[in-house]
């Protein structure tokens, strides 16, 4: 059970975001552009002017997810794919927040524009890969239909998270917050269903041993 709890904690750290401002980035060096509003959107809103520290550290979440993937990958090779996506997501995450200390001007704007979506996509893939791999591990003939519902909950959680990230990029606050809350709700539902699926699987396995 420790492996599953570790996986839960890892995903919880990644999915839940509570960010606070810490140290300031080097002052942005403005450059001539025909789209100043877009530059302002990326620099002022998406990247910001300070390093945002997550109270529920995504970096710690990715590290724990990598550890859990190795532990679970011994019996389920699907978690080795999760390990790969987790490594890529961690790299993109670190680069996204370190980049403004290294790049400035047009480079900060251009790279920041792209890495936002890359990091968001890799996070979604890594999280869903872990959730789907766990569903695959709990799959059996008896609970196939119930397990499909669990997979749907995982897909909804991933999908609403992506939508929230995309809408937030364009400067909206309230709408992405609604999608984010839906993401959290479906994430909780997913784990309730996982617990049920696991209990059902253990019960059926125990029944089969008694019949044997």
N, C-alpha and C positions, 0 to 999 in steps of 0.2 A: 504493500500500500504506500510505502514511502515514496516510491517512484512516481505514483499518480499524484500525491500531494505536492511533490516537487514540481511536477508539470503544471499543476493548477496554480501554484504560487508564481511560476515563471510567466505563464500567460496572463495572470492577473496584473503583474507588474508592467507588462507590455501594453495591455489593453487600457488600463486605467491611467489617465494623464492628469496630473496636478502640477503645473509648472510655475516656478517663481523666478524672478529676475535676479541674476547674480552680477558677475563682472561685465563691464562694458566692452563691446567690440571696438576696434580702432575706428575713428570717425570716417564715415563714408565719403569717398572722393567722388564728387559729382562729375558727370561727363555729358557732352552734347548728345541729345537724342530727340527723335521725332515723336516719341511716346513717353513723355514724362510721367503720365498717370500710371502706366504699367510699371515703370521703374520704381515709383513711389510705393505701389502696391507690393512689389516683391521685397524691396529694401525695408520699408517701414512696417509692413504688416506681416509678410511671410517670414523673412529672416529676422527682422527686428534689430535693435541696436544694443541689446544685451544678451549674454548667454543665459538661456532658460534652463534651469535645473529642474528635473522631474522628481518630485517627492517619491513617487512610485517609479524608481529608476528603470528606464527601458534597457539600459546597458546591463544592469544586474539581471533583469529579466531574460535577456538574450543569453547571458552566460549560464544561468540556471537551466534555460531551455536546451542549451547545447549539452549540458551534463545529463539532463533527463533523457535526451534523445539518444545519447550513447548508452545509457543504462537500459532503456527500452528497446534499443536497436539490436541488442543481443538476441532477442526472440522475435522481433518484428523489424525486418529490414526497411520497411517504409520510413521508419524514424531516421534512417541514415540520410534520406532525402531532406527530411526536416532539418537535420544537422547542417546540411549544405546551405539551405535557404537561410537558416539562422545566422551562419557565418557571414553571408552576403548582406543580410539585413543589418547586422551589427556594424559591419564596415561602412555601409551607407549612412547609418545613424550617426556614428562618430564623425564621419567626414562632414555631414551636414552642419553640425554644430561647431566644428573646429575650423571649417572653411573660411568664415569671415575674419578669423585672426590671420589668415595666410593671404587671402585675395582681397582686392579692393576694386573700386570703380566698375568698369564694364564687366570684368571677370567675375566679381562678386555677384553682380546682377544676373549674368547669364548662367553661371554654374549653379547659383542659388535657385534659379527658376527650374532648372532640370532636376537637381538632386532632391528637391521637395517631393516630386512625383515618384522618382525612383525609390526613395526611402519609404514612402507611403505604400507603394506597390509591394516592395520586398517584405515590409512588415506584415501586410495582409497575407501574402503567400506563406510566410514562415508560420504565422499563427494558424492559418487554416490547415496547413500541412500537418501540424501537430494535432489539431483537433480531429482531422479526418483519419490520421494514422491510428489515433486512439479508438475511433469508431471501428476501424478495420480490425483492431485487436480484439474488440468485444463482439465481433460478428459471429453469428451462429445461425443454423437453420431455424431454430426456434424463435430467436428474437430478431430476425431479419427485418420484419416490418417496423418494429419499434425502433430498431437501429437506424432505419432510413429517416425517421422523424428527427433523430438526433443529428444526423448529417445535414438535414434541412436547416436546423437551428444554427449549426456551425456556418452554413452558407449565408444565412441571413445576417449573422454577426459580422462576418467578413464583408459582405456587400454593403451594409449600412455604414461600416467603418470607412470604406473606400469613398462612398458618397459624401460622408461628413468631411473627409480630407479635401476632396475636390471642391466642394462648396465653400469651405473655409478659405481656400486659396483666393477666391474672388472677392474676399472682403466681407462676407456675411458672417454674422456671429450667432444669431438666434437659431436659424434653420440648421446649421451644422451641429449645434448643441442638441437639438431634438434628435437628429440621426445618431449622435454619439450616445445619448441616453437609451435609444432603442438598441444600439450595439451592446451596451452593458446589460440591458434586460435580456436580450437573446443569448448573451454569453452565460448569464446566470441560469437561464432555462436549459442551455446545453449541458451544463454540469449537473443539474438536477436529473436530466435524462440519462447522462452517463452513469450516474450513481444507480439509477433504476436498472439500466441495462446490465451493469456489472452484477448487481444483486440477483437479477433474473438468471444470468449466465451461471453464477455460482450455485444457485438453487437447482438448476437443471443438471449441472455437472454432478452435484451431490446425489440427485435422484437417479442419474444413470449409474453411478457407482453402486447404489443400493440395489438397483435392479439386476446389475451384473453379479 
